[in-house]
Amino acid sequence: MLERGKRVYRTSMLYPAKWFLFSLFLFFYHDLYLATFGELKFLEGQDLSLLGVIRFHLKYPIEFITLTSIVLPSFLYYAFFRGVVFYEKGILYNKGIPFLNTWIPYPDCVSYRLVSPKALIALTTKSGEVFLIGSNNMSRVIAALDQHEVKGELGTSEYIKLAKNLKIFFYAVSVFTLSLYLFVRLGVFRFIG
């Protein structure tokens, strides 16, 4: 195990992205709420209130539990727990899934460039890899890199590769969301008999 030293700072998802994920989270539960009114067993009970919907899902909890087990952990992980962690001896870069994390010692960092003044920097390593780091507190990230004498450019620039990575991330989130929505609408997760 690499000696990383003390944890100095951890980034979290940018606020607009958190709101985007939260809106997706609400979308799925709102869709479940509306889909409940199409269930024959729900309509037999003739209690069309919000409490009636809750009672129905307490009686038949499998769809609610399945949706929650898919959507809630993903939302919590990406919105609150996933981030780039700065240690005394390097950076632990989270590529989206915990087993894909990459350790970058500070001596391997060549330079950084500000992509967006308040949100994103591009970190370049000796191997030529470019890592995009987003933070709600960019001054902390820059301070951590400057403390370890990593050269930086504060002028903004455009990186086609970084833009492509962002597009891939949003495409992946969109495809996952649409696929999950289609599976729910097609009844793949229907367990009420």
N, C-alpha and C positions, 0 to 999 in steps of 0.2 A: 504494500500500500504506500502510495506517495505521501510524503510529509507535506501537508498543505499549509500548516500554520493556522493561526486564528482567523476566523471568519470576520471580514471587515464590512462588507456591504452586499446586499442581495437586491437585484432589481425585481420589479414586478411588471405585470402586463400594463401597457399604456391605458389610461382611463377611457379613451374612445373605444378601444378594443374590448375593455371590460363591459362597457355598456352594450356593445354589439352582442357579446356572448350572453349577457343577461337578457337581452331582447329575444334571442333564440331560445333560451331557457323558458321564458314566459310563453313564447309561441307554442312550444310543445305541450305545455300544461293547459293552455287555452284551447288548443286543438283537442286534447283529451276531454276537456270539459264539454266542448260542443259535440264531440262524437258520442258522449254519454247519452245525449237526447235521441240518438238513433238506435239505442239498444232496446230490444223488445222487453226484456226483463225490467229495465228501468221504467219504461212507459206503463207497464202493468201496475207498478207501485203507485202511480199517479201523484207522486210528490215531485214536482218540477222545480223546486227551490234549490238554492245552493246547498242547504243542509241535506236535501234529498240526494243530490249528486254525491256529497261526501258519504252519506250512509250507504249508498249503492257501492261505492268503491271500497268501503270497509267490509261490505258483505262479499264482494267479488274483487279482491285486491290484486290479482295477478297482473293485470294490465298496468295498474298504477305502479306496482313494485318493479315491473320490467322496465317501464319508462324511466322511473327514478334511478334504477341501477345503471342505466345507460347514460342518461343526461346529467344527473347531479354530480357524479365523480368527475366527469370530463369538464364540466363547468367550473367546479371548485379547483381542480388541478391547474387548468390553463389560466384562470382568472386570478388565483391567489397564491398558489404554491410554486408554479413553474417560474423560473427566472435564472439569470446569470449571477453566479455567486463569486464575489471577489474575496480571495484569501490573501494572507500575507505573502505567499510565495507564488501565486498564480490565480488563474481564473478557471472556474468550472462552468463551461458553456453548455447549457441545456438545449438540445436539438429537438425537443418536443416530447420525447418519450424517455423515461429515466435511464434505460440501458444504452441510449445513444449519447449520453453525456460525454463531452470532450474536455480533457484537462489541458490547459495552456499555461505553461510556466511563463512568468514575466520576461525572462531572457529570450524566449521564442517570439515575443511580440516585437514587430519591427516598427509599425506606425499605426496611427489611427487617423481617421478623417471624419469630420462632422458631416453627416448626410442631412440631418434636420436639426436646427439649432436647439430645439427644446425636447427632442425625442430620440434621435437615432445617431449612432456613430458606426463606422465601419472599421474594424480592427483587422490589420493585415499581419500574418505571421511569417516567419522565415521560409516556410514551405510554400508560401504564396496563397494560402487559404485566406479567405475573407469572411469574417464573422460579423454579423449585424447585431448590435446590442441596442436595445430600446430601454429607456428608463424614464420614469416620471421625474427623476432628480438627476439630470445630466451632469450637473456640476460635481456630484459625488463620484460619478464614473470617471470623468476627466481628471479629478483630483487623484483618484487611485492609480490611474495610468501615468500621470505626471510624476507621482511620488516614486515610481519605479523607472523613471527616465525613458518612457516610451514616447517617441517623437509623435507630434500631432499637428494636424492642419485644422484650423478652426473655420476656414472658408468652406462653405457648402459646395458639394459637387454631386453629380449624378453618376451612379454605378449601374450599368445595365444588368450586371450579374445580381446585384442586390435587389433591384426592382423585380427581376425574374424570381428570386427567392420569395419575395413578398407575395407576388402573384400566385406562386405555387402554394404557399401557405393558405391564402384566402380561397383558392380553388379547392384545396383539400378540405377545408372547413365547410365550404359550400356543398361539395359533393357528398360529404358525410351527412350533412344536415338534410339535403334533399333525399338521399338514400333512406335515411331513417324515417323521414316523413312519408316517403312512398311505402316503406314496409309497414308503417303504422296504418296508413290509409288502405292498403291492400289486405290488411287483416293478418299479416304474418305473426303479429304479437297478440292475436286474439286467443284468449284462454277461457272466456266465459261461454259455458255450454248451454 
